Each structure stands twice: as structure tokens, then as C-alpha cells.
Amino acid sequence: MSMVAKVSGACLCGAVKYSSEADLDHAHACHCKMCQKAGGVCPSAKCTAPLVFENEDTLGVYKSSDWGERLFCSVCGSSLAWRMQDGSLVFVAVGTLDDASEVKFESQIFIDHKPDYYNFAEETHNMTEAEVLAAFAEQTNG
């Protein structure tokens, strides 16, 4: 059973604050090339409720693919979340949570794109790009 909890967080400068609910038992790290270009691996947790922003005036949105977009602070540049463009799936950056003490690092995706210069000590469930895309297709079509 997942530990779903109310969460809040903010960017580095505090210009963008948010709240939601997130599954803290299943945080993952993505190693895809887009995440690497956006600043590197960033553990994230799936939101189970809409992401609500206190102030959207400084919220930046970058459409990084045909289906996804990245949310960031336009003042300090902090990466805050990744979401489907239709908002149906949202992952919040664990490092931006006000309290990440209950987060469990559970999986790594796009593991076949992970650079050799780092490794995580935790034992995790690892998925390749092909496995992630197949699971995603099954979720969206099923």
C-alpha cells in the first residue's frame, strides 16, 4: 500500500510555492536525456491530486515533448515538476518538498541512459527506456 500524504514545497527563492498529495513510497529517478539536459537526475514523487500553486506569476512551463512539460521557477530556475500536458500525470521534484523525510526511493527509469559517472547506493527497481514506454502505453491505452 502506498503512503499518500499532503505535501507542500517551493523553489529555491520561494517565488513559487505549491501543495498537493503525493505517493511518498514510490519516488523514482529518471535518467533520460531530457532530464539530463534539464539539470540531471532529479528524484520525483507522483502526485495523486492536482498540483496547486500559491502564485503562478513566476511559474515557467516548458513543453519538452509532444506530451510532457516541465515546470520551473522563472526567477531562480528551480525545477519543480514534470507533468503530462493535459495534467493527467504529475511528478513533483522531491528536493523541492518542504518535508521529504517520509520519501522512499523505489525505482529508476531510463536506466539504459544513466551516465557512468554516478550510481545510487539504494537497491531499486530499474526500467529501461523500452520498458518505460511499454508501461506508459499500457497505462494510457488500457
RODO-2510 file (C-alpha; in nm, 4 decimals, decimal comma):
residues 142
     n   res          X          Y          Z
     1     m     0,0000     0,0000     0,0000
     2     s     0,1274     0,3449    -0,0880
     3     m     0,1777     0,6229     0,1608
     4     v    -0,0155     0,9120     0,0106
     5     a     0,0332     1,2340     0,2049
     6     k    -0,0407     1,6025     0,1756
     7     v     0,2736     1,7793     0,0605
     8     s     0,3895     2,1341     0,0113
     9     g     0,7020     2,2763    -0,1395
    10     a     0,8716     2,5681    -0,3063
    11     c     1,1515     2,6688    -0,5347
    12     l     1,4897     2,7871    -0,4056
    13     c     1,3919     3,1551    -0,3844
    14     g     1,0362     3,0926    -0,2612
    15     a     0,8677     3,2740    -0,5508
    16     v     0,6743     2,9577    -0,6483
    17     k     0,5019     2,7590    -0,3732
    18     y     0,2805     2,4575    -0,4276
    19     s     0,0711     2,1969    -0,2496
    20     s    -0,0750     1,8606    -0,3489
    21     e    -0,0905     1,4997    -0,2384
    22     a     0,1868     1,2621    -0,3380
    23     d     0,2748     0,8933    -0,3203
    24     l     0,5841     0,9092    -0,0998
    25     d     0,6532     0,5334    -0,1122
    26     h     0,7408     0,5233    -0,4803
    27     a     0,9784     0,8069    -0,5649
    28     h     1,1810     0,7452    -0,8771
    29     a     1,4770     0,8926    -1,0585
    30     c     1,4692     0,9426    -1,4336
    31     h     1,7911     0,9162    -1,6342
    32     c     1,6513     1,0119    -1,9770
    33     k     1,8462     1,2541    -2,1946
    34     m     1,5840     1,5289    -2,1440
    35     c     1,6179     1,5079    -1,7648
    36     q     1,9956     1,5161    -1,8017
    37     k     1,9742     1,8290    -2,0190
    38     a     1,7315     1,9877    -1,7705
    39     g     1,9904     1,9629    -1,4947
    40     g     2,0476     1,5984    -1,4184
    41     v     1,8775     1,3257    -1,2268
    42     c     1,6000     1,4586    -1,0050
    43     p     1,4111     1,2141    -0,7818
    44     s     1,0376     1,2754    -0,8059
    45     a     0,7140     1,1546    -0,6486
    46     k     0,3828     1,1026    -0,8261
    47     c     0,1109     1,3479    -0,7289
    48     t    -0,2256     1,1867    -0,6568
    49     a    -0,4139     1,5179    -0,6549
    50     p    -0,3827     1,8335    -0,8638
    51     l    -0,0744     2,0452    -0,8108
    52     v    -0,1967     2,3778    -0,6696
    53     f     0,0283     2,6832    -0,6941
    54     e     0,0121     2,9726    -0,4492
    55     n     0,1496     3,2128    -0,7089
    56     e     0,1669     3,1253    -1,0777
    57     d     0,3101     3,4618    -1,1874
    58     t     0,6667     3,3270    -1,1721
    59     l     0,5862     2,9694    -1,2765
    60     g     0,7602     2,8766    -1,6009
    61     v     0,6297     2,5977    -1,8239
    62     y     0,8460     2,4362    -2,0906
    63     k     0,6890     2,1882    -2,3353
    64     s     0,9716     1,9357    -2,3509
    65     s     0,7985     1,6794    -2,5743
    66     d     0,4743     1,6162    -2,7610
    67     w     0,3124     1,5001    -2,4360
    68     g     0,5105     1,6365    -2,1404
    69     e     0,6109     1,9660    -1,9897
    70     r     0,8476     2,0798    -1,7182
    71     l     0,7524     2,3316    -1,4518
    72     f     1,0151     2,5628    -1,3056
    73     c     1,0599     2,8949    -1,1278
    74     s     1,1254     3,1724    -1,3789
    75     v     1,3120     3,3695    -1,1085
    76     c     1,5651     3,1198    -0,9682
    77     g     1,5363     2,8409    -1,2276
    78     s     1,4484     2,5618    -0,9823
    79     s     1,2953     2,2567    -1,1466
    80     l     0,9652     2,1869    -0,9697
    81     a     0,7721     1,9190    -1,1569
    82     w     0,7089     1,7232    -1,4735
    83     r     0,3555     1,6707    -1,5983
    84     m     0,1562     1,5480    -1,8936
    85     q     0,0374     1,8465    -2,0946
    86     d    -0,3223     1,7521    -2,0137
    87     g    -0,2375     1,7425    -1,6405
    88     s    -0,3352     1,3759    -1,6068
    89     l     0,0005     1,2724    -1,4599
    90     v     0,2256     1,4895    -1,2423
    91     f     0,5564     1,4184    -1,0697
    92     v     0,6929     1,6720    -0,8214
    93     a     1,0682     1,7109    -0,7600
    94     v     1,1389     1,5570    -0,4185
    95     g     1,4097     1,8126    -0,3442
    96     t     1,1527     2,0932    -0,3510
    97     l     0,9301     1,9361    -0,0833
    98     d     0,9171     2,1184     0,2496
    99     d     0,9437     1,7785     0,4231
   100     a     1,0872     1,4830     0,2332
   101     s     1,1582     1,2723     0,5417
   102     e     0,8991     1,0060     0,4501
   103     v     1,0016     0,9655     0,0856
   104     k     1,1129     0,6181    -0,0214
   105     f     1,3403     0,5975    -0,3274
   106     e     1,1944     0,2983    -0,5113
   107     s     1,2865     0,2968    -0,8786
   108     q     1,4991     0,4299    -1,1610
   109     i     1,3709     0,4737    -1,5134
   110     f     1,5552     0,5039    -1,8436
   111     i     1,8341     0,3173    -1,6632
   112     d     1,9928     0,2387    -2,0003
   113     h     2,0617     0,6145    -2,0401
   114     k     2,2251     0,6606    -1,6977
   115     p     2,5749     0,8082    -1,7294
   116     d     2,8601     0,6056    -1,5802
   117     y     2,9795     0,8883    -1,3537
   118     y     2,7272     0,8242    -1,0728
   119     n     2,5433     0,5392    -0,9002
   120     f     2,2868     0,5278    -0,6217
   121     a     2,3515     0,3045    -0,3211
   122     e     1,9848     0,2020    -0,2800
   123     e     1,8572    -0,1180    -0,4343
   124     t     1,5799    -0,0089    -0,6720
   125     h     1,3512    -0,1434    -0,9396
   126     n     1,5154    -0,0416    -1,2690
   127     m     1,3439     0,0033    -1,6051
   128     t     1,4954     0,0666    -1,9487
   129     e     1,3547     0,3170    -2,1969
   130     a     1,1685     0,0388    -2,3822
   131     e     1,0145    -0,0912    -2,0582
   132     v     0,9037     0,2568    -1,9504
   133     l     0,7470     0,3357    -2,2878
   134     a     0,5667    -0,0005    -2,2942
   135     a     0,4309     0,0523    -1,9414
   136     f     0,3267     0,4067    -2,0274
   137     a     0,1475     0,2911    -2,3443
   138     e    -0,0321     0,0213    -2,1450
   139     q    -0,1394     0,2760    -1,8816
   140     t    -0,2681     0,5325    -2,1317
   141     n    -0,4357     0,2791    -2,3647
   142     g    -0,5631     0,0363    -2,1040
***
